[in-house]
Amino acid sequence: MPSRRHFIKASAALVGGAATHLYAAEDEILIIGVACSPRPGKTTATAVQTALTAAQSVSARIKVELLDLGGKRIAGWRPPVDGQPAADDFDLLLPTLKAANLGGLIIGTPIYFRNMSSLCAAFLERLGELRQPTLQLANKAVGALSVGAYRNGGQELAIQQIQTAMLCHEAVIVGGKAAAFQGATLLNDGSDDILKDEFGIKSAQQLGVRVGEAAMRR
């Protein structure tokens, strides 16, 4: 007689062709942070790393990795030309994004004109490659954060745009704990010292914890 675990696997595989993976109790779970700022190692990368550190604190099973896109060349989506995809740095990210033990993503962007960065938009478009032949990011916990020059500079608008894009992958959208329900919103006052923003740093930590908790429940 099939076990309950077998039934869950079989049922999940029938839903939308989504890729599924059930972890054993001792498996490591990878959470990837993606900093989508053209400035490597600056405030967005610091914010994403803060969230990753908080996610890692949830369990010894959680491992984290930061992908800092600053300085990398990533084109937006386009149909293959003569059968060849865009030639840029996105392929360097694919082995990590396709990791079998991937449990979650934390995607961060700076705010430009109350919007996500063009680098973030290009990255999200290229994630379309992970929709074939199955939805490889389905059921992965995804949280978003943003860094703006003003406290209300468009951070939540950009977070919503990231979340909307990831719904196309059937990802599990995760916010933070109070007062970061939608995601983490941080302020760079022009000094590039984001650690001074106590409210924002706390929201990044809260987001990381929620992503970690959600990844552990898979």
BAFI-3210 file (N, C-alpha, C; in Angstrom, 3 decimals, decimal comma, padded with zeros to 6 digits):
// residues 218
n [1|2|3|4|5|6|7|8|9|10|11|12|13|14|15|16|17|18|19|20|21|22|23|24|25|26|27|28|29|30|31|32|33|34|35|36|37|38|39|40|41|42|43|44|45|46|47|48|49|50|51|52|53|54|55|56|57|58|59|60|61|62|63|64|65|66|67|68|69|70|71|72|73|74|75|76|77|78|79|80|81|82|83|84|85|86|87|88|89|90|91|92|93|94|95|96|97|98|99|100|101|102|103|104|105|106|107|108|109|110|111|112|113|114|115|116|117|118|119|120|121|122|123|124|125|126|127|128|129|130|131|132|133|134|135|136|137|138|139|140|141|142|143|144|145|146|147|148|149|150|151|152|153|154|155|156|157|158|159|160|161|162|163|164|165|166|167|168|169|170|171|172|173|174|175|176|177|178|179|180|181|182|183|184|185|186|187|188|189|190|191|192|193|194|195|196|197|198|199|200|201|202|203|204|205|206|207|208|209|210|211|212|213|214|215|216|217|218]
n.u [000,848|000,621|002,594|001,832|003,683|004,493|002,096|001,793|003,990|003,320|000,907|001,651|003,289|001,491|000,428|000,391|002,819|004,930|008,202|009,156|010,467|011,135|012,532|014,753|014,950|017,490|018,714|020,636|019,568|019,463|019,600|019,469|020,749|020,178|021,673|020,760|022,085|023,920|026,207|028,692|028,950|027,859|025,177|022,822|023,786|024,755|022,357|020,985|022,766|022,497|019,865|020,219|021,956|020,264|018,349|019,890|020,206|017,958|018,084|020,503|020,648|020,298|021,944|023,620|024,025|025,425|024,682|026,085|025,245|026,471|028,486|028,275|027,211|024,095|021,676|018,307|015,397|015,192|014,092|015,851|018,546|019,224|019,140|020,740|021,147|021,125|024,362|025,980|026,564|024,729|024,583|026,571|025,375|023,486|024,143|024,098|021,503|020,041|020,452|019,935|019,121|017,936|016,087|015,045|014,819|016,189|015,640|017,081|016,898|018,136|016,486|015,461|014,153|011,695|011,411|012,429|015,869|017,315|018,945|017,891|015,372|016,161|017,383|015,155|013,606|015,247|015,104|013,113|014,159|014,227|011,772|011,356|012,155|010,258|008,618|011,010|011,436|009,188|007,276|009,379|010,544|010,290|011,556|011,586|013,519|014,291|016,227|016,183|016,585|015,016|012,735|010,155|010,448|009,631|010,137|008,322|006,817|008,640|009,229|006,741|006,642|008,718|007,702|005,378|006,471|007,706|005,543|004,837|006,374|005,225|006,168|006,527|005,493|006,958|006,683|007,867|008,146|006,242|007,501|007,461|005,827|005,336|007,851|011,375|012,346|014,659|016,834|019,105|020,952|022,638|025,169|026,067|026,262|024,525|023,982|023,347|020,680|018,485|015,801|015,421|017,404|016,483|014,098|015,126|016,327|014,066|012,706|014,532|014,396|011,736|011,827|013,649|012,187|009,985|011,260|012,149|009,821|009,141]
n.v [-001,203|002,212|004,704|007,583|009,603|008,935|009,368|012,164|013,107|012,169|013,498|016,187|016,363|016,395|018,892|021,547|020,867|021,437|021,485|019,395|018,768|016,888|017,265|015,270|014,783|015,430|016,830|019,458|022,801|025,197|028,688|031,363|034,576|037,409|040,184|042,932|045,258|047,616|048,389|046,740|045,108|047,101|048,953|047,445|044,828|044,512|044,645|042,377|040,359|040,660|039,769|037,118|036,121|036,212|034,352|032,040|031,681|030,386|027,603|024,990|023,501|025,135|026,626|029,375|031,597|034,334|036,049|038,486|040,783|043,032|044,645|042,590|041,407|041,276|040,530|041,411|039,279|037,625|036,204|033,259|033,790|032,514|030,072|030,432|031,471|034,616|036,013|036,381|037,082|035,555|032,778|031,969|032,031|030,052|027,307|027,555|028,550|026,402|024,488|021,392|021,371|023,782|025,996|028,503|032,016|035,271|038,326|041,331|044,830|048,063|051,294|053,069|055,922|055,322|052,635|049,250|048,298|048,326|046,159|044,329|043,911|042,724|040,396|039,083|038,655|036,857|034,670|033,254|031,156|029,128|028,026|025,986|022,569|022,192|023,930|025,148|026,711|026,529|026,470|027,282|029,311|032,787|035,923|039,535|042,546|046,064|049,020|052,384|055,959|057,521|057,255|056,587|055,935|054,418|051,813|049,710|049,473|048,432|046,001|044,743|044,420|042,595|040,402|039,883|039,049|036,678|035,116|034,039|031,826|030,118|030,341|030,477|033,220|035,265|037,405|039,636|039,695|041,759|045,088|044,464|043,374|043,085|042,969|043,700|047,010|049,443|052,230|054,319|056,936|058,376|058,127|055,602|053,918|051,653|050,321|052,079|052,473|051,479|050,603|049,650|047,642|045,883|045,108|043,695|041,558|040,371|039,590|037,715|035,715|034,820|033,788|031,735|030,151|029,440|027,995|025,807|024,448|023,067]
n.w [000,000|-000,913|000,737|002,847|002,330|-000,249|-001,596|-001,294|-002,773|-005,345|-005,817|-005,719|-007,942|-009,986|-010,085|-012,035|-013,263|-011,634|-010,237|-007,595|-004,341|-001,615|001,487|003,422|006,980|007,832|005,821|004,279|003,726|001,268|001,113|-001,000|-001,472|-003,455|-004,640|-006,310|-007,227|-009,184|-007,962|-006,528|-003,372|-001,790|-000,222|-000,809|-001,072|001,536|002,976|001,990|002,814|005,571|005,924|005,086|007,062|009,270|008,416|008,426|011,133|011,954|011,788|012,098|009,859|007,719|005,054|003,549|000,736|-000,952|-003,881|-005,536|-007,805|-008,736|-011,082|-012,857|-016,081|-017,245|-019,439|-020,342|-020,842|-023,986|-027,098|-028,187|-030,467|-033,543|-032,305|-030,125|-026,758|-024,882|-024,563|-021,737|-018,243|-016,885|-017,056|-015,329|-012,895|-012,884|-012,008|-009,185|-008,731|-009,569|-007,680|-006,027|-003,402|-002,923|-001,019|-000,690|-001,667|-001,338|-002,548|-003,405|-004,115|-005,126|-005,036|-007,821|-009,110|-007,855|-008,388|-009,146|-009,786|-013,105|-013,435|-011,627|-012,793|-015,205|-014,227|-013,056|-015,345|-016,721|-015,107|-016,171|-017,567|-015,772|-015,753|-017,446|-018,094|-016,172|-013,462|-011,806|-009,586|-008,127|-005,172|-003,618|-000,971|-001,088|-000,428|-000,409|-000,560|-000,320|-000,978|-000,407|-001,051|000,469|003,226|002,462|-000,302|-002,457|-001,882|-001,108|-003,407|-005,271|-004,016|-004,233|-007,008|-007,447|-006,026|-007,516|-009,970|-009,133|-008,479|-010,880|-011,026|-009,310|-006,772|-003,160|-001,608|000,782|003,535|006,103|009,703|012,004|011,955|009,174|007,195|004,415|003,322|003,539|004,157|003,546|004,345|002,765|003,634|002,075|002,959|002,630|004,755|005,825|008,124|010,075|009,906|011,883|012,012|009,363|009,168|011,100|009,869|007,696|009,011|010,139|007,848|006,833|008,815|008,496|005,878|006,298|008,132|006,541|004,497|005,949|006,422|004,191]
ca.u [000,000|001,471|002,681|001,343|004,735|004,419|000,901|002,053|004,885|002,607|-000,095|002,315|003,841|000,423|-000,046|001,072|004,132|005,929|009,247|008,992|011,547|010,864|013,795|014,862|015,083|018,872|019,251|020,912|018,669|020,187|018,887|020,319|020,434|020,584|021,765|020,609|022,585|025,108|027,357|028,986|029,394|027,338|024,094|021,894|024,465|024,785|021,008|020,691|023,575|021,869|018,721|020,729|022,482|019,102|017,767|020,765|020,045|016,752|018,426|021,845|020,514|020,230|023,174|023,279|025,008|025,101|025,033|026,148|025,237|027,200|029,586|027,975|026,457|022,932|020,697|016,936|014,982|014,896|014,084|017,172|018,890|019,890|019,222|021,680|020,637|021,949|025,703|026,305|027,022|023,658|024,886|027,425|024,511|022,552|024,400|023,640|020,052|019,464|020,875|018,859|018,670|017,476|014,846|014,491|015,544|015,965|016,019|017,156|017,162|018,081|015,364|015,772|012,912|010,597|011,293|013,579|016,955|017,230|019,627|016,926|014,367|016,780|017,548|013,847|013,221|016,054|014,663|012,209|014,858|013,984|010,384|011,339|010,910|009,315|008,755|012,068|011,380|007,894|007,246|010,521|010,212|010,933|011,355|012,159|013,869|014,710|016,969|015,912|017,219|014,036|012,019|009,032|010,962|009,226|010,607|007,271|006,420|009,599|009,016|005,544|006,980|009,493|006,787|004,503|007,246|007,977|004,308|004,824|007,103|004,508|006,955|005,804|005,905|007,107|006,999|008,580|007,334|005,952|006,629|008,008|004,917|005,469|009,255|012,291|012,524|015,824|017,134|020,481|020,867|023,681|026,474|026,362|026,368|023,144|023,849|022,768|019,230|018,095|014,505|015,599|018,176|015,588|013,163|015,865|016,474|012,751|012,451|015,370|013,851|010,529|012,228|014,222|011,111|009,197|012,064|012,214|008,530|008,935]
ca.v [000,000|003,403|005,478|008,962|010,387|008,643|010,024|013,603|013,335|011,933|014,543|017,458|016,318|016,606|020,268|022,551|020,458|022,065|020,645|019,248|018,075|016,774|017,099|014,420|015,601|015,847|017,494|020,886|023,616|026,367|029,926|032,229|035,995|038,030|041,636|043,402|046,616|047,687|048,719|045,546|045,230|048,313|048,838|046,352|043,586|044,444|044,335|040,977|039,526|040,735|038,861|035,745|035,752|035,944|033,091|030,950|031,497|029,602|026,188|024,599|022,862|026,150|027,199|030,559|032,061|035,628|036,329|039,934|040,989|044,241|044,448|041,513|041,813|040,409|041,090|040,974|038,131|037,773|034,892|032,869|034,181|031,374|028,982|030,748|032,420|035,799|035,717|037,296|036,408|034,848|031,344|031,710|031,925|028,943|026,133|027,831|028,682|025,081|023,552|020,476|021,639|025,163|026,122|029,843|033,140|036,626|039,175|042,727|045,829|049,489|052,004|054,125|056,520|054,584|051,377|048,362|048,576|047,611|044,878|043,444|043,547|041,783|039,125|038,440|038,167|035,694|033,509|032,479|029,933|028,096|027,562|024,863|021,916|022,261|025,140|024,746|027,535|026,334|026,119|027,846|030,520|033,960|037,211|040,660|043,752|047,167|050,094|053,657|057,162|058,113|056,201|056,202|056,274|053,435|050,487|048,698|049,283|047,511|044,685|044,161|044,015|041,349|039,338|039,564|038,252|035,340|034,336|033,323|030,575|029,405|030,403|030,830|034,582|035,409|038,731|039,577|039,878|043,174|045,786|044,219|042,347|042,876|042,697|044,598|048,322|050,060|053,602|054,773|058,395|058,960|057,832|054,190|053,175|051,227|049,758|053,116|052,409|050,405|050,067|048,882|046,428|044,957|044,539|042,695|040,387|039,732|038,935|036,526|034,683|034,251|032,952|030,528|029,333|028,888|026,983|024,625|023,761|022,309]
ca.w [000,000|-000,954|001,963|002,756|001,693|-001,677|-002,105|-001,369|-003,909|-006,586|-005,979|-006,016|-009,287|-010,938|-010,011|-012,848|-013,708|-010,779|-009,670|-006,158|-003,667|-000,196|002,183|004,600|008,191|008,060|004,639|004,305|002,918|000,781|000,848|-001,803|-001,511|-004,719|-004,530|-007,685|-007,384|-010,032|-007,110|-005,737|-001,983|-001,157|000,751|-001,122|-000,707|002,996|003,433|001,672|003,699|006,887|005,890|005,010|008,377|010,111|007,953|008,864|012,572|012,216|011,939|011,661|008,551|006,670|004,525|002,763|-000,249|-001,539|-005,271|-005,714|-009,252|-009,073|-012,017|-013,810|-017,260|-017,399|-020,366|-020,134|-021,645|-025,408|-027,742|-028,693|-031,826|-034,195|-031,343|-029,053|-025,773|-024,666|-024,065|-020,651|-017,030|-016,187|-016,999|-014,176|-011,720|-013,011|-011,150|-007,827|-008,729|-009,824|-006,636|-005,647|-002,027|-002,802|-000,268|-000,709|-002,257|-000,844|-003,670|-002,979|-005,154|-004,782|-005,646|-008,774|-009,590|-007,236|-009,110|-009,009|-010,721|-014,378|-013,231|-010,980|-013,792|-016,137|-013,516|-012,936|-016,666|-017,094|-014,331|-017,013|-017,977|-014,766|-015,874|-018,374|-018,512|-015,062|-012,660|-010,881|-008,377|-007,491|-003,746|-002,897|-000,219|-001,678|000,226|-001,160|000,185|-001,173|-000,318|-001,063|-000,504|001,370|003,952|001,603|-001,624|-003,464|-001,492|-001,144|-004,802|-005,890|-003,406|-004,848|-008,372|-007,337|-005,607|-008,643|-010,931|-008,610|-008,514|-012,158|-010,815|-008,249|-005,540|-001,943|-001,284|002,230|004,060|007,372|010,894|012,229|011,009|007,833|006,705|002,974|003,046|004,256|003,530|004,171|003,969|002,627|003,736|001,243|003,534|002,338|006,018|006,034|009,469|010,925|009,778|012,793|011,585|008,141|009,456|011,797|008,898|006,925|009,876|010,261|006,575|006,759|009,706|007,891|004,747|006,890|008,689|005,444|003,818|006,797|006,433|002,947]
c.u [000,877|001,435|002,112|002,370|004,714|003,229|001,121|002,941|004,134|001,597|000,550|002,825|002,786|-000,014|000,853|002,441|005,235|006,941|009,051|010,168|011,229|012,171|013,681|015,199|016,494|019,468|019,572|019,958|019,414|019,234|019,861|019,825|020,977|020,527|021,810|020,981|023,783|026,369|027,670|029,415|028,873|026,084|023,128|022,510|024,510|023,419|020,656|021,491|023,011|020,681|019,170|021,246|021,341|018,434|018,572|020,604|018,845|017,089|019,844|021,812|020,541|021,625|022,789|024,406|024,520|025,580|024,953|026,283|025,981|028,400|029,356|027,084|025,322|021,918|019,301|016,589|014,817|014,836|015,489|017,358|019,719|020,111|020,127|021,064|021,545|023,294|026,070|026,682|025,941|023,953|025,778|026,603|023,683|022,871|023,921|022,122|019,348|019,852|019,698|018,301|018,217|016,136|014,238|015,409|015,200|016,517|015,972|017,488|017,291|016,885|015,888|014,447|011,695|010,352|012,506|014,657|016,737|017,917|018,693|015,868|014,918|016,952|016,218|013,370|013,972|015,727|013,628|012,846|014,629|012,525|010,265|012,414|009,870|009,530|009,744|012,099|010,034|008,075|008,494|010,071|010,986|010,546|012,048|012,469|014,333|015,344|016,744|016,602|016,295|013,282|010,834|009,375|010,582|009,625|009,516|006,747|007,346|009,451|007,822|005,832|007,787|008,573|005,877|005,222|007,437|006,722|004,189|005,576|006,395|005,358|006,042|006,314|005,850|007,396|007,797|007,614|007,120|007,241|007,194|007,152|005,091|006,884|010,092|012,488|013,624|016,108|018,641|020,455|021,932|025,075|026,960|026,587|024,968|022,914|023,299|021,243|018,701|016,762|014,673|016,349|017,305|014,597|013,849|016,050|015,158|012,378|013,255|014,853|012,626|010,864|012,823|013,152|010,294|009,961|012,120|010,914|008,293|009,168]
c.v [001,245|004,172|006,873|009,838|010,192|009,363|011,518|013,915|013,223|013,041|015,857|017,496|016,595|018,054|021,164|022,144|021,014|021,053|020,584|018,489|018,066|016,443|016,024|015,307|016,135|016,630|018,962|021,595|024,900|027,540|030,879|033,663|036,595|039,544|042,223|044,875|046,607|048,015|047,512|045,903|046,439|047,984|047,691|045,012|043,413|044,065|042,871|040,041|039,530|039,784|037,407|035,269|035,424|034,630|031,905|030,664|030,624|028,140|025,943|023,933|023,874|026,665|028,357|030,911|033,368|035,679|037,839|040,203|042,247|043,955|043,344|042,040|040,820|041,119|040,634|039,812|038,536|036,381|034,537|033,300|033,065|030,237|029,242|031,736|033,629|035,401|036,756|036,477|035,589|033,360|030,996|031,498|030,649|027,739|026,348|027,883|027,350|024,048|022,701|020,778|023,086|025,208|027,496|030,865|034,414|037,560|040,628|043,657|047,218|050,114|053,108|054,646|055,701|053,239|050,517|048,766|047,823|046,253|043,874|042,980|042,523|040,410|038,384|037,900|036,886|034,458|032,681|031,191|028,794|027,640|026,348|023,850|021,845|023,586|024,866|025,570|027,418|025,894|026,543|029,118|031,701|035,204|038,299|041,812|044,821|048,262|051,389|054,821|057,912|056,981|055,692|056,524|055,311|052,020|049,415|048,459|048,280|046,107|043,991|043,677|042,714|040,186|038,912|038,703|036,829|034,485|033,559|032,003|029,681|029,309|030,754|032,196|034,780|036,867|038,583|039,601|041,378|043,933|045,664|043,182|042,063|042,475|043,730|045,888|049,064|051,422|053,814|056,297|059,115|058,667|056,427|053,369|052,742|050,657|050,795|053,085|051,237|049,772|049,171|047,582|045,405|044,321|043,492|041,415|039,632|038,995|037,644|035,393|034,024|033,376|031,642|029,602|028,664|027,793|025,697|023,821|022,946|020,835]
c.w [000,000|000,358|001,740|002,057|000,183|-002,299|-002,276|-002,570|-005,230|-006,861|-006,377|-007,433|-010,347|-011,024|-010,850|-013,346|-012,856|-010,296|-008,165|-005,586|-002,179|000,515|003,254|005,792|008,372|006,891|004,913|003,353|002,555|000,580|000,166|-001,685|-002,799|-004,559|-005,936|-007,830|-008,316|-009,237|-006,214|-004,321|-001,245|-000,339|000,457|-000,756|000,809|003,541|003,177|002,574|005,116|006,967|005,845|006,367|009,332|009,712|008,457|010,345|012,923|012,493|011,457|010,293|007,412|006,329|003,604|001,803|-000,851|-002,983|-005,457|-007,207|-009,682|-009,966|-013,021|-014,931|-017,479|-018,286|-019,969|-021,047|-023,102|-026,003|-028,222|-030,150|-032,442|-033,203|-030,167|-028,075|-025,664|-024,064|-023,009|-019,422|-016,325|-016,046|-015,811|-012,901|-011,721|-012,122|-009,714|-007,765|-008,943|-008,777|-006,166|-004,269|-001,826|-002,084|-000,334|-001,346|-001,498|-001,911|-003,223|-004,129|-004,548|-005,482|-006,549|-009,342|-009,146|-007,915|-008,803|-010,002|-012,027|-014,276|-012,581|-011,976|-014,777|-015,491|-013,423|-014,271|-017,025|-016,254|-015,083|-017,513|-016,986|-014,746|-016,785|-017,993|-017,390|-014,344|-011,530|-009,591|-007,667|-006,049|-002,977|-002,177|-000,797|-000,881|-000,563|-000,221|-000,783|-000,330|-001,085|-000,375|000,448|002,053|003,146|000,157|-002,727|-003,109|-001,619|-002,552|-005,486|-005,327|-004,042|-006,266|-008,375|-006,992|-006,751|-009,670|-010,432|-008,493|-009,825|-012,077|-009,799|-006,993|-004,367|-001,492|000,229|002,562|005,335|008,536|011,096|012,540|009,595|007,124|005,222|002,598|003,770|003,476|004,274|003,571|003,898|002,586|002,913|001,743|003,199|003,602|006,425|007,436|010,446|010,906|010,613|012,395|010,367|008,361|010,179|010,829|008,029|007,731|009,998|008,985|006,471|007,616|009,076|006,692|005,257|007,437|007,584|004,696|004,624|006,775|005,186|003,176]
res [m|p|s|r|r|h|f|i|k|a|s|a|a|l|v|g|g|a|a|t|h|l|y|a|a|e|d|e|i|l|i|i|g|v|a|c|s|p|r|p|g|k|t|t|a|t|a|v|q|t|a|l|t|a|a|q|s|v|s|a|r|i|k|v|e|l|l|d|l|g|g|k|r|i|a|g|w|r|p|p|v|d|g|q|p|a|a|d|d|f|d|l|l|l|p|t|l|k|a|a|n|l|g|g|l|i|i|g|t|p|i|y|f|r|n|m|s|s|l|c|a|a|f|l|e|r|l|g|e|l|r|q|p|t|l|q|l|a|n|k|a|v|g|a|l|s|v|g|a|y|r|n|g|g|q|e|l|a|i|q|q|i|q|t|a|m|l|c|h|e|a|v|i|v|g|g|k|a|a|a|f|q|g|a|t|l|l|n|d|g|s|d|d|i|l|k|d|e|f|g|i|k|s|a|q|q|l|g|v|r|v|g|e|a|a|m|r|r]
***
